[in-house]
Amino acid sequence: MTLLSRLLGLRPAVRHPVRVRRDVPIPAADGVRLLATHYYPAGVQTPPLVLMRTPYGRGRLVDALPKLLAERGYQVLCQSLRGTAGSMGRFDGFVIDPADADGTLTWLRAQPWFGGVLATWGASYLGYAQWELAAREIPEWKIAVIQDAPSAFAGGFMYPGGAFALGNALGWVQLVDTMFRSGNSLLPQLLAVFGASRRLHRAVLTLPLTDADRALTGHRVSWYQEWLTNPLDNESSREYWARMDHRGNTERMPPIVYLQGGWYDFFLPGMLDDHARLLEAGRNVRLLIGPWSHGKGLNTRVAMRDALTALDVALAGRQALSGVRVFITGAKQWRDLSGWPPAHRPTPWHLHPGGGLSREQAAPGAPPSRYRYDPADPTPTVGGAIVGFSAGPADNRAIEARPDVLTFTTAPLTSDVEVIGPVRVRLYARASLPHVDYTARLCTVDQRGRSVNLCDGIVRLPAPGTGREETAGVRTVDITLWPVAHRFARGHRIRLQVAGGAHPRYGRNPGTGRPLATERELRASDNEILHDPDHPSAIWLPVSSSSTETASTERA
């Protein structure tokens, strides 16, 4: 039995000896030679094939999952995308050359060991590549197993809320550059860990941002430059981002799709949008969401067992696994839901002066809350949906002690409050500069005062006159946060953070309105959050229909 099977306690019903063929050449449709590794169970004639397409290398470092699948009776073809791990051509970030898939499918259909039954499997980029694969009709394709990956790249990952996700962009650049430089060898990658955090910290503070890739890697990274110079609000950028948008391929996805994500994954909102579109297209969809950040749930026992079950029943022609299963943080339990989002009551909790948060609105004449945002000393963030080992839940008390972070907190809850679904914030805000960001973060605060993040969001405001405004310079600011499934325990408190940035997850707003790539000047802004009855700033939480939320209206 493979090591991964032993570690996860996943004993196959029948264990097959695994054979491996390395560096199998495959011609792309334009003649470029791609390389793959073929894993197969000895003595099994034309078993179903699981296709994995990856930029992250092959070899013995990535043998664990393909061997686990092969010992269960499947053959696996793990292919390196062009420009990676020995495959010829040029790697182009998240733009996948269609000739790779076209040539691979033509070649695969000509192989005597391919029996005409195809599945795909993969996380992150390997999941994203499955959406690109669906640009063509593939009748042999029975199931797609997609973990931590959406069909579109731009809005959810690179420019959420219109703000450039600087930390995540450079974090991925650093990851890929390290792999390419090391030739996918383990020792050089391990050695590169030392000093990686220091180099990334220096890079995210570099001005102008067009020089940040050089500060990080020592050379220019073409796709980083393209991400930076193609903001989503630029009309001329639409064609560029369209090459990384595969939402139009939904109708050509296989009949069964398995989606797996995490509450702290930056790709989760896009995956939930994909879930809805796939259901509308008549696909049988299974959705599993765990308490993980990006990539952290892949090799957990519950996630692997669920994905393998979906694969097994789909390829055996039995009743497909479907429905929604989520982990409720706070309650520390899994729950099966009838759909996403489940039935809930969008319930407002209003901001009060002095840092209160209550179901009731503030009194007339309530003064605004104020803070000053200075991009020269950008408001930092901890944990959350970021690239790297520090992702996920974290202690926010040091952040909340800063003068440029506002917190609004309930009194201790007198009973449990369970929230499952979408979260949104509406602020009525006034700023001394027209070009500002607003961030919102939902936290849970325990009896000891420890504040832990659950979800967050950001919006970068356009120039005045292009959005909703009121009199006296007050602007209506709507922020969509990541979805959530959490039980606030009795005695805990609900907290909302409001700030002008979350660096380095999002690139700081310089306050000038000029192109981010080349801007060097930084302007501080003075901000007011209004919360009187005429400006009822609030966070809407998706209170479960079974929850009997009760909280004192006394100011915290």
PyMOL commands that set and color helices and strands:
alter all, ss='L'
color gray80, all
select helices_A, chain A and resi 3-8+60-62+64-71+98-109+125-133+154-158+160-162+166-182+186-193+196-204+209-217+222-228+235-242+247-252+268-280+301-315+397-400+471-473
alter helices_A, ss='H'
color red, helices_A
select strands_A, chain A and resi 18-27+33-41+49-54+75-80+118-123+141-147+256-264+284-293+323-328+333-337+344-352+356-358+369-373+405-409+417-431+437-445+451-460+475-488+493-499+525-530+538-544
alter strands_A, ss='S'
color yellow, strands_A
deselect
rebuild
show_as cartoon
